[in-house]
Amino acid sequence: MAKRENSRLLSKEELFGSLFFSAFASCNIMEHYLDSDGLTAKTFGLDVENKYKDEIFGFQQPNFNDWPDELLADAKAHYRESYIWKFFDNVYDYAISGLEPKWHWTEVFDELPVYLQLIDSDYSRVDPNVYNLLGLAYLRYGIDDLLHHGSSYFDYKICDPIEIIALMAKLDQRTVKNAQSEGAFKSEADDFDFQAIKIWLSTKKGFVKSQWISTTDEIDLKEVNSSKRFGELISKQIEYLGNLFNPKVFISKHYSFDKNTVLKLQQGIFDLPLSAATIIANQLSLDEREFLNCVMRIFFPYELSIIQGGSNG
């Protein structure tokens, strides 16, 4: 995998354009060197014998700027109906927007890399950021627990984990590297763990959750309006984190925490300094701002009313 500078997410139209032009150029190259007349025309559904007889086929690197608008429109329309574009189209929607995948992960990572190998050459380069799509799809298959191969790891041949997690969270890589250094993504085997990554991503505003997976059992912080519900939230989040939540590490994070702190929180009791709220949120992988609002709404309503009154005034 080539090093990608200024890594970013492509729009779907940018993805289409990159694949289309590289595929067309690579077909022309093969047609030229393999003496396979008609390969490009057949692949892109173009009538070169009549309509485009005197046009640009047969050249190694076609100059698309010289194409008639009608020719370009016809070629693109045909490519949009191709099997491979529909494949990429759905993988894009799944990787970027979390829509339901139509392809099994083995199909994605067996077939799409092969296609890219065919069209991505020195004479027909795809945008390097196209490969981010495979990394993002791999990450989402992992956090959606759809890989089912008994391991929780990144395929380093497909992507750089830090780069892809940053793109998924819409954050800079330095933020992700800092989280990595704090052990946010590691499993007991000291490798990247999809469950740990999922929990970390769930607290980031830029992360788009998979929309086709039911989330009805999740507790929305904005809907927690009682101490009882608060305790249920804490218990549920600790259960969700499993081994990723270490009570000993938690207790060490604030001077007011002791061995009874977790139990009290689970009982809906918050008798701590307000400064502890952000620490608890971080330890439980909850959104800091929303958790602080929740704590103040339930346990510091008077102080919250003063703040809100002041801001309204």
C-alpha atoms as a printed R data frame, in Angstrom:
    type eleno elety resid chain resno       x       y       z
1   ATOM     1    CA   MET     A     1   0.000   0.000   0.000
2   ATOM     2    CA   ALA     A     2   1.443   3.334  -1.065
3   ATOM     3    CA   LYS     A     3   1.825   6.107   1.473
4   ATOM     4    CA   ARG     A     4  -1.033   8.614   1.123
5   ATOM     5    CA   GLU     A     5  -0.334  12.288   1.709
6   ATOM     6    CA   ASN     A     6  -3.129  14.602   2.851
7   ATOM     7    CA   SER     A     7  -5.435  11.674   3.422
8   ATOM     8    CA   ARG     A     8  -9.114  12.524   3.152
9   ATOM     9    CA   LEU     A     9 -12.552  11.176   2.371
10  ATOM    10    CA   LEU     A    10 -13.607  11.345  -1.265
11  ATOM    11    CA   SER     A    11 -17.133  12.322  -2.190
12  ATOM    12    CA   LYS     A    12 -19.022   9.656  -4.097
13  ATOM    13    CA   GLU     A    13 -18.702  11.661  -7.315
14  ATOM    14    CA   GLU     A    14 -14.959  12.004  -6.783
15  ATOM    15    CA   LEU     A    15 -14.762   8.244  -6.257
16  ATOM    16    CA   PHE     A    16 -16.766   7.617  -9.423
17  ATOM    17    CA   GLY     A    17 -14.633  10.005 -11.476
18  ATOM    18    CA   SER     A    18 -11.370   8.480 -10.311
19  ATOM    19    CA   LEU     A    19 -12.500   4.916 -11.010
20  ATOM    20    CA   PHE     A    20 -14.054   5.815 -14.348
21  ATOM    21    CA   PHE     A    21 -11.064   7.633 -15.812
22  ATOM    22    CA   SER     A    22  -8.562   5.056 -14.551
23  ATOM    23    CA   ALA     A    23 -10.669   2.170 -15.847
24  ATOM    24    CA   PHE     A    24 -11.029   3.814 -19.251
25  ATOM    25    CA   ALA     A    25  -7.336   4.565 -19.508
26  ATOM    26    CA   SER     A    26  -6.338   1.050 -18.452
27  ATOM    27    CA   CYS     A    27  -8.705  -0.488 -21.028
28  ATOM    28    CA   ASN     A    28  -7.139   1.687 -23.701
29  ATOM    29    CA   ILE     A    29  -3.670   0.567 -22.649
30  ATOM    30    CA   MET     A    30  -4.642  -3.106 -22.822
31  ATOM    31    CA   GLU     A    31  -6.362  -2.579 -26.152
32  ATOM    32    CA   HIS     A    32  -3.253  -0.890 -27.546
33  ATOM    33    CA   TYR     A    33  -0.703  -3.473 -26.371
34  ATOM    34    CA   LEU     A    34  -2.784  -6.632 -26.638
35  ATOM    35    CA   ASP     A    35  -4.168  -5.765 -30.078
36  ATOM    36    CA   SER     A    36  -7.663  -6.310 -28.703
37  ATOM    37    CA   ASP     A    37  -9.690  -3.948 -30.849
38  ATOM    38    CA   GLY     A    38 -13.055  -3.014 -29.390
39  ATOM    39    CA   LEU     A    39 -12.220  -3.767 -25.743
40  ATOM    40    CA   THR     A    40 -12.683  -0.168 -24.614
41  ATOM    41    CA   ALA     A    41 -15.778   0.411 -26.695
42  ATOM    42    CA   LYS     A    42 -17.434  -2.769 -25.439
43  ATOM    43    CA   THR     A    43 -16.526  -2.107 -21.817
44  ATOM    44    CA   PHE     A    44 -17.989   1.401 -21.912
45  ATOM    45    CA   GLY     A    45 -20.864   0.720 -24.294
46  ATOM    46    CA   LEU     A    46 -19.714   3.013 -27.101
47  ATOM    47    CA   ASP     A    47 -20.442   2.742 -30.829
48  ATOM    48    CA   VAL     A    48 -17.004   3.424 -32.282
49  ATOM    49    CA   GLU     A    49 -17.791   2.015 -35.712
50  ATOM    50    CA   ASN     A    50 -20.395   4.646 -36.461
51  ATOM    51    CA   LYS     A    51 -21.066   7.341 -33.902
52  ATOM    52    CA   TYR     A    52 -17.508   7.718 -32.591
53  ATOM    53    CA   LYS     A    53 -15.567   6.234 -35.502
54  ATOM    54    CA   ASP     A    54 -13.072   9.083 -35.758
55  ATOM    55    CA   GLU     A    55 -12.716   9.729 -32.047
56  ATOM    56    CA   ILE     A    56  -9.967   8.999 -29.591
57  ATOM    57    CA   PHE     A    57  -9.794   5.235 -29.155
58  ATOM    58    CA   GLY     A    58  -6.522   3.396 -29.567
59  ATOM    59    CA   PHE     A    59  -4.364   5.915 -27.715
60  ATOM    60    CA   GLN     A    60  -2.523   4.866 -24.551
61  ATOM    61    CA   GLN     A    61  -3.538   7.939 -22.560
62  ATOM    62    CA   PRO     A    62  -6.710   9.566 -23.909
63  ATOM    63    CA   ASN     A    63  -7.077  13.302 -23.396
64  ATOM    64    CA   PHE     A    64 -10.517  13.514 -21.856
65  ATOM    65    CA   ASN     A    65 -10.558  17.284 -22.306
66  ATOM    66    CA   ASP     A    66 -10.828  16.740 -26.075
67  ATOM    67    CA   TRP     A    67 -13.826  14.432 -25.817
68  ATOM    68    CA   PRO     A    68 -17.208  15.563 -27.115
69  ATOM    69    CA   ASP     A    69 -19.649  16.034 -24.229
70  ATOM    70    CA   GLU     A    70 -21.913  13.358 -25.671
71  ATOM    71    CA   LEU     A    71 -19.123  10.783 -25.744
72  ATOM    72    CA   LEU     A    72 -18.160  11.426 -22.128
73  ATOM    73    CA   ALA     A    73 -21.797  11.340 -20.989
74  ATOM    74    CA   ASP     A    74 -22.465   8.048 -22.786
75  ATOM    75    CA   ALA     A    75 -19.345   6.391 -21.382
76  ATOM    76    CA   LYS     A    76 -20.100   7.519 -17.820
77  ATOM    77    CA   ALA     A    77 -23.738   6.441 -18.055
78  ATOM    78    CA   HIS     A    78 -22.688   2.964 -19.148
79  ATOM    79    CA   TYR     A    79 -20.091   2.688 -16.362
80  ATOM    80    CA   ARG     A    80 -22.680   3.700 -13.756
81  ATOM    81    CA   GLU     A    81 -24.678   0.634 -14.718
82  ATOM    82    CA   SER     A    82 -21.721  -1.707 -14.428
83  ATOM    83    CA   TYR     A    83 -21.469  -4.397 -11.781
84  ATOM    84    CA   ILE     A    84 -18.250  -2.973 -10.382
85  ATOM    85    CA   TRP     A    85 -19.598   0.554  -9.883
86  ATOM    86    CA   LYS     A    86 -22.719  -0.748  -8.124
87  ATOM    87    CA   PHE     A    87 -20.337  -2.732  -5.920
88  ATOM    88    CA   PHE     A    88 -18.286   0.350  -5.041
89  ATOM    89    CA   ASP     A    89 -21.445   2.452  -4.689
90  ATOM    90    CA   ASN     A    90 -22.878   0.255  -1.934
91  ATOM    91    CA   VAL     A    91 -19.548  -0.195  -0.176
92  ATOM    92    CA   TYR     A    92 -19.208   3.596  -0.120
93  ATOM    93    CA   ASP     A    93 -22.679   4.004   1.431
94  ATOM    94    CA   TYR     A    94 -21.857   1.399   4.055
95  ATOM    95    CA   ALA     A    95 -18.368   2.619   4.887
96  ATOM    96    CA   ILE     A    96 -19.178   6.335   4.988
97  ATOM    97    CA   SER     A    97 -22.864   6.553   5.908
98  ATOM    98    CA   GLY     A    98 -23.429   3.283   7.749
99  ATOM    99    CA   LEU     A    99 -26.157   2.036   5.380
100 ATOM   100    CA   GLU     A   100 -26.841  -1.694   5.269
101 ATOM   101    CA   PRO     A   101 -24.140  -3.609   3.364
102 ATOM   102    CA   LYS     A   102 -25.235  -5.733   0.413
103 ATOM   103    CA   TRP     A   103 -21.906  -7.525   0.134
104 ATOM   104    CA   HIS     A   104 -20.232  -9.979   2.453
105 ATOM   105    CA   TRP     A   105 -16.889  -8.733   3.762
106 ATOM   106    CA   THR     A   106 -14.994 -11.510   1.988
107 ATOM   107    CA   GLU     A   107 -16.412 -10.349  -1.346
108 ATOM   108    CA   VAL     A   108 -15.368  -6.782  -0.650
109 ATOM   109    CA   PHE     A   109 -11.784  -7.586   0.272
110 ATOM   110    CA   ASP     A   110 -11.317 -10.340  -2.300
111 ATOM   111    CA   GLU     A   111 -12.768  -8.549  -5.319
112 ATOM   112    CA   LEU     A   112 -12.332  -4.786  -4.981
113 ATOM   113    CA   PRO     A   113  -8.549  -4.910  -4.412
114 ATOM   114    CA   VAL     A   114  -8.193  -7.112  -7.504
115 ATOM   115    CA   TYR     A   115 -10.138  -4.613  -9.590
116 ATOM   116    CA   LEU     A   116  -8.014  -1.754  -8.300
117 ATOM   117    CA   GLN     A   117  -4.878  -3.698  -9.190
118 ATOM   118    CA   LEU     A   118  -6.161  -3.995 -12.753
119 ATOM   119    CA   ILE     A   119  -6.926  -0.313 -13.299
120 ATOM   120    CA   ASP     A   120  -4.356   1.400 -11.055
121 ATOM   121    CA   SER     A   121  -1.088   1.573 -13.009
122 ATOM   122    CA   ASP     A   122   1.593   4.127 -13.781
123 ATOM   123    CA   TYR     A   123  -0.478   5.214 -16.777
124 ATOM   124    CA   SER     A   124  -3.928   5.135 -15.151
125 ATOM   125    CA   ARG     A   125  -3.603   6.156 -11.514
126 ATOM   126    CA   VAL     A   126  -6.649   6.166  -9.269
127 ATOM   127    CA   ASP     A   127  -6.815   8.797  -6.559
128 ATOM   128    CA   PRO     A   128  -4.762   7.362  -3.642
129 ATOM   129    CA   ASN     A   129  -7.650   8.198  -1.308
130 ATOM   130    CA   VAL     A   130  -9.764   5.547  -3.034
131 ATOM   131    CA   TYR     A   131  -7.958   3.034  -0.840
132 ATOM   132    CA   ASN     A   132  -9.315   4.789   2.240
133 ATOM   133    CA   LEU     A   133 -12.706   3.390   1.277
134 ATOM   134    CA   LEU     A   134 -11.483  -0.176   1.788
135 ATOM   135    CA   GLY     A   135  -9.962   0.742   5.129
136 ATOM   136    CA   LEU     A   136 -13.165   2.422   6.293
137 ATOM   137    CA   ALA     A   137 -15.277  -0.518   5.121
138 ATOM   138    CA   TYR     A   138 -12.962  -2.911   6.954
139 ATOM   139    CA   LEU     A   139 -13.216  -0.840  10.128
140 ATOM   140    CA   ARG     A   140 -17.002  -0.685   9.951
141 ATOM   141    CA   TYR     A   141 -17.313  -4.414   9.268
142 ATOM   142    CA   GLY     A   142 -15.158  -4.892  12.348
143 ATOM   143    CA   ILE     A   143 -17.036  -2.612  14.738
144 ATOM   144    CA   ASP     A   144 -20.345  -3.998  13.449
145 ATOM   145    CA   ASP     A   145 -19.047  -7.481  14.350
146 ATOM   146    CA   LEU     A   146 -19.486  -8.794  10.801
147 ATOM   147    CA   LEU     A   147 -16.002 -10.138  10.122
148 ATOM   148    CA   HIS     A   148 -16.515 -13.381  12.072
149 ATOM   149    CA   HIS     A   149 -12.989 -14.656  11.596
150 ATOM   150    CA   GLY     A   150 -12.133 -15.059  15.243
151 ATOM   151    CA   SER     A   151  -9.755 -12.110  15.459
152 ATOM   152    CA   SER     A   152  -9.935  -8.424  16.188
153 ATOM   153    CA   TYR     A   153  -7.225  -6.856  14.110
154 ATOM   154    CA   PHE     A   154  -6.604  -4.478  11.249
155 ATOM   155    CA   ASP     A   155  -5.401  -5.712   7.893
156 ATOM   156    CA   TYR     A   156  -2.286  -3.596   7.527
157 ATOM   157    CA   LYS     A   157  -2.148  -4.388   3.812
158 ATOM   158    CA   ILE     A   158  -5.380  -2.455   3.366
159 ATOM   159    CA   CYS     A   159  -4.890   0.509   5.632
160 ATOM   160    CA   ASP     A   160  -3.068   2.366   8.351
161 ATOM   161    CA   PRO     A   161  -5.291   1.975  11.458
162 ATOM   162    CA   ILE     A   162  -4.561   5.440  12.864
163 ATOM   163    CA   GLU     A   163  -5.333   7.077   9.541
164 ATOM   164    CA   ILE     A   164  -8.602   5.192   9.092
165 ATOM   165    CA   ILE     A   165  -9.854   5.687  12.657
166 ATOM   166    CA   ALA     A   166  -9.168   9.415  12.278
167 ATOM   167    CA   LEU     A   167 -11.165   9.528   9.046
168 ATOM   168    CA   MET     A   168 -14.036   7.589  10.622
169 ATOM   169    CA   ALA     A   169 -14.135   9.970  13.602
170 ATOM   170    CA   LYS     A   170 -13.508  13.026  11.395
171 ATOM   171    CA   LEU     A   171 -10.607  13.999  13.644
172 ATOM   172    CA   ASP     A   172  -6.928  14.675  13.035
173 ATOM   173    CA   GLN     A   173  -4.488  11.801  13.350
174 ATOM   174    CA   ARG     A   174  -2.718  13.385  16.321
175 ATOM   175    CA   THR     A   175  -5.897  13.037  18.411
176 ATOM   176    CA   VAL     A   176  -6.131   9.370  17.491
177 ATOM   177    CA   LYS     A   177  -2.452   8.778  18.225
178 ATOM   178    CA   ASN     A   178  -2.921  10.326  21.674
179 ATOM   179    CA   ALA     A   179  -5.853   7.992  22.322
180 ATOM   180    CA   GLN     A   180  -3.766   5.056  21.132
181 ATOM   181    CA   SER     A   181  -0.922   5.983  23.487
182 ATOM   182    CA   GLU     A   182  -3.434   5.915  26.346
183 ATOM   183    CA   GLY     A   183  -4.490   2.383  25.383
184 ATOM   184    CA   ALA     A   184  -7.893   3.288  23.967
185 ATOM   185    CA   PHE     A   185  -7.831   0.731  21.150
186 ATOM   186    CA   LYS     A   186  -5.908  -2.184  22.586
187 ATOM   187    CA   SER     A   187  -7.156  -5.637  23.444
188 ATOM   188    CA   GLU     A   188  -5.590  -8.061  25.890
189 ATOM   189    CA   ALA     A   189  -3.499  -9.342  22.973
190 ATOM   190    CA   ASP     A   190  -2.078  -5.817  22.621
191 ATOM   191    CA   ASP     A   191  -3.504  -5.363  19.132
192 ATOM   192    CA   PHE     A   192  -6.183  -3.049  17.772
193 ATOM   193    CA   ASP     A   193  -9.537  -4.232  19.096
194 ATOM   194    CA   PHE     A   194 -12.742  -3.427  17.221
195 ATOM   195    CA   GLN     A   195 -14.904  -3.334  20.354
196 ATOM   196    CA   ALA     A   196 -12.543  -0.839  21.997
197 ATOM   197    CA   ILE     A   197 -12.467   1.268  18.830
198 ATOM   198    CA   LYS     A   198 -16.263   1.188  18.609
199 ATOM   199    CA   ILE     A   199 -16.609   2.422  22.174
200 ATOM   200    CA   TRP     A   200 -14.132   5.248  21.558
201 ATOM   201    CA   LEU     A   201 -15.796   6.243  18.284
202 ATOM   202    CA   SER     A   202 -19.247   6.293  19.894
203 ATOM   203    CA   THR     A   203 -18.220   9.361  21.921
204 ATOM   204    CA   LYS     A   204 -17.091  11.356  18.869
205 ATOM   205    CA   LYS     A   205 -19.537  13.728  17.198
206 ATOM   206    CA   GLY     A   206 -18.079  13.161  13.744
207 ATOM   207    CA   PHE     A   207 -18.651   9.409  13.858
208 ATOM   208    CA   VAL     A   208 -21.683   8.115  11.939
209 ATOM   209    CA   LYS     A   209 -23.112   4.974  13.535
210 ATOM   210    CA   SER     A   210 -24.300   2.131  11.329
211 ATOM   211    CA   GLN     A   211 -27.933   2.996  10.666
212 ATOM   212    CA   TRP     A   212 -29.171  -0.484   9.908
213 ATOM   213    CA   ILE     A   213 -28.226  -1.875  13.343
214 ATOM   214    CA   SER     A   214 -30.896  -1.485  16.027
215 ATOM   215    CA   THR     A   215 -29.863   0.835  18.848
216 ATOM   216    CA   THR     A   216 -33.138   0.758  20.811
217 ATOM   217    CA   ASP     A   217 -31.390  -0.591  23.912
218 ATOM   218    CA   GLU     A   218 -29.062   2.397  24.173
219 ATOM   219    CA   ILE     A   219 -29.673   5.044  26.811
220 ATOM   220    CA   ASP     A   220 -29.709   8.594  25.469
221 ATOM   221    CA   LEU     A   221 -27.999  10.946  27.917
222 ATOM   222    CA   LYS     A   222 -30.478  13.674  27.040
223 ATOM   223    CA   GLU     A   223 -33.314  11.439  28.254
224 ATOM   224    CA   VAL     A   224 -31.758  10.713  31.680
225 ATOM   225    CA   ASN     A   225 -33.734  12.906  34.091
226 ATOM   226    CA   SER     A   226 -33.718  11.048  37.410
227 ATOM   227    CA   SER     A   227 -31.142   9.593  39.789
228 ATOM   228    CA   LYS     A   228 -32.566   6.116  39.195
229 ATOM   229    CA   ARG     A   229 -32.145   6.468  35.458
230 ATOM   230    CA   PHE     A   230 -28.655   7.871  36.034
231 ATOM   231    CA   GLY     A   231 -27.691   4.735  37.989
232 ATOM   232    CA   GLU     A   232 -29.049   2.540  35.209
233 ATOM   233    CA   LEU     A   233 -26.945   4.475  32.710
234 ATOM   234    CA   ILE     A   234 -23.761   3.936  34.732
235 ATOM   235    CA   SER     A   235 -24.463   0.224  35.219
236 ATOM   236    CA   LYS     A   236 -25.300  -0.307  31.569
237 ATOM   237    CA   GLN     A   237 -22.184   1.478  30.370
238 ATOM   238    CA   ILE     A   238 -19.926  -0.487  32.717
239 ATOM   239    CA   GLU     A   239 -21.523  -3.707  31.506
240 ATOM   240    CA   TYR     A   240 -21.042  -2.580  27.910
241 ATOM   241    CA   LEU     A   241 -17.368  -1.788  28.456
242 ATOM   242    CA   GLY     A   242 -16.655  -5.138  30.099
243 ATOM   243    CA   ASN     A   243 -12.925  -5.682  30.620
244 ATOM   244    CA   LEU     A   244 -12.207  -2.289  29.091
245 ATOM   245    CA   PHE     A   245 -13.399  -0.697  32.346
246 ATOM   246    CA   ASN     A   246 -10.874  -1.231  35.122
247 ATOM   247    CA   PRO     A   247 -12.185  -0.120  38.573
248 ATOM   248    CA   LYS     A   248  -8.642   0.203  39.939
249 ATOM   249    CA   VAL     A   249  -7.637   2.538  37.133
250 ATOM   250    CA   PHE     A   250 -10.890   4.443  37.560
251 ATOM   251    CA   ILE     A   251 -10.309   5.016  41.301
252 ATOM   252    CA   SER     A   252  -6.831   6.381  40.590
253 ATOM   253    CA   LYS     A   253  -8.174   9.161  38.347
254 ATOM   254    CA   HIS     A   254  -9.519  11.533  41.028
255 ATOM   255    CA   TYR     A   255  -8.714  12.269  44.672
256 ATOM   256    CA   SER     A   256 -12.355  11.887  45.732
257 ATOM   257    CA   PHE     A   257 -12.814   8.399  44.217
258 ATOM   258    CA   ASP     A   258 -12.688   5.363  46.491
259 ATOM   259    CA   LYS     A   259 -13.761   1.708  46.394
260 ATOM   260    CA   ASN     A   260 -17.406   2.697  46.946
261 ATOM   261    CA   THR     A   261 -17.586   5.311  44.190
262 ATOM   262    CA   VAL     A   262 -18.621   2.952  41.407
263 ATOM   263    CA   LEU     A   263 -21.319   1.346  43.581
264 ATOM   264    CA   LYS     A   264 -22.727   4.755  44.541
265 ATOM   265    CA   LEU     A   265 -22.844   5.878  40.929
266 ATOM   266    CA   GLN     A   266 -24.686   2.700  39.991
267 ATOM   267    CA   GLN     A   267 -27.175   3.458  42.777
268 ATOM   268    CA   GLY     A   268 -27.806   6.901  41.326
269 ATOM   269    CA   ILE     A   269 -25.740   8.783  43.904
270 ATOM   270    CA   PHE     A   270 -23.418  11.588  42.802
271 ATOM   271    CA   ASP     A   271 -21.786  13.122  45.876
272 ATOM   272    CA   LEU     A   272 -18.605  14.171  44.088
273 ATOM   273    CA   PRO     A   273 -17.107  17.497  43.008
274 ATOM   274    CA   LEU     A   274 -18.456  18.596  39.678
275 ATOM   275    CA   SER     A   275 -14.911  18.432  38.299
276 ATOM   276    CA   ALA     A   276 -15.154  14.644  38.525
277 ATOM   277    CA   ALA     A   277 -17.875  14.502  35.875
278 ATOM   278    CA   THR     A   278 -15.527  14.821  32.898
279 ATOM   279    CA   ILE     A   279 -13.238  12.133  34.335
280 ATOM   280    CA   ILE     A   280 -16.177   9.758  34.786
281 ATOM   281    CA   ALA     A   281 -17.353  10.493  31.250
282 ATOM   282    CA   ASN     A   282 -13.919   9.683  29.826
283 ATOM   283    CA   GLN     A   283 -13.592   6.489  31.836
284 ATOM   284    CA   LEU     A   284 -17.040   5.329  30.744
285 ATOM   285    CA   SER     A   285 -16.588   6.451  27.108
286 ATOM   286    CA   LEU     A   286 -19.469   8.922  27.277
287 ATOM   287    CA   ASP     A   287 -19.699  12.329  25.639
288 ATOM   288    CA   GLU     A   288 -18.205  14.800  28.122
289 ATOM   289    CA   ARG     A   289 -20.536  17.710  27.389
290 ATOM   290    CA   GLU     A   290 -23.718  15.634  27.432
291 ATOM   291    CA   PHE     A   291 -22.686  13.788  30.595
292 ATOM   292    CA   LEU     A   292 -21.874  17.049  32.382
293 ATOM   293    CA   ASN     A   293 -25.264  18.450  31.347
294 ATOM   294    CA   CYS     A   294 -26.889  15.260  32.645
295 ATOM   295    CA   VAL     A   295 -25.125  15.491  36.022
296 ATOM   296    CA   MET     A   296 -26.050  19.133  36.473
297 ATOM   297    CA   ARG     A   297 -29.648  18.552  35.369
298 ATOM   298    CA   ILE     A   298 -30.168  15.832  37.984
299 ATOM   299    CA   PHE     A   299 -27.844  16.709  40.855
300 ATOM   300    CA   PHE     A   300 -27.227  20.453  40.480
301 ATOM   301    CA   PRO     A   301 -30.535  21.831  39.174
302 ATOM   302    CA   TYR     A   302 -30.287  25.078  41.153
303 ATOM   303    CA   GLU     A   303 -26.800  25.864  39.899
304 ATOM   304    CA   LEU     A   304 -27.887  24.941  36.365
305 ATOM   305    CA   SER     A   305 -30.876  27.302  36.582
306 ATOM   306    CA   ILE     A   306 -28.548  30.139  37.594
307 ATOM   307    CA   ILE     A   307 -26.224  29.424  34.690
308 ATOM   308    CA   GLN     A   308 -29.089  29.191  32.236
309 ATOM   309    CA   GLY     A   309 -30.707  32.305  33.661
310 ATOM   310    CA   GLY     A   310 -27.442  34.173  33.329
311 ATOM   311    CA   SER     A   311 -26.953  33.055  29.759
312 ATOM   312    CA   ASN     A   312 -30.520  34.054  28.880
313 ATOM   313    CA   GLY     A   313 -30.059  37.440  30.483
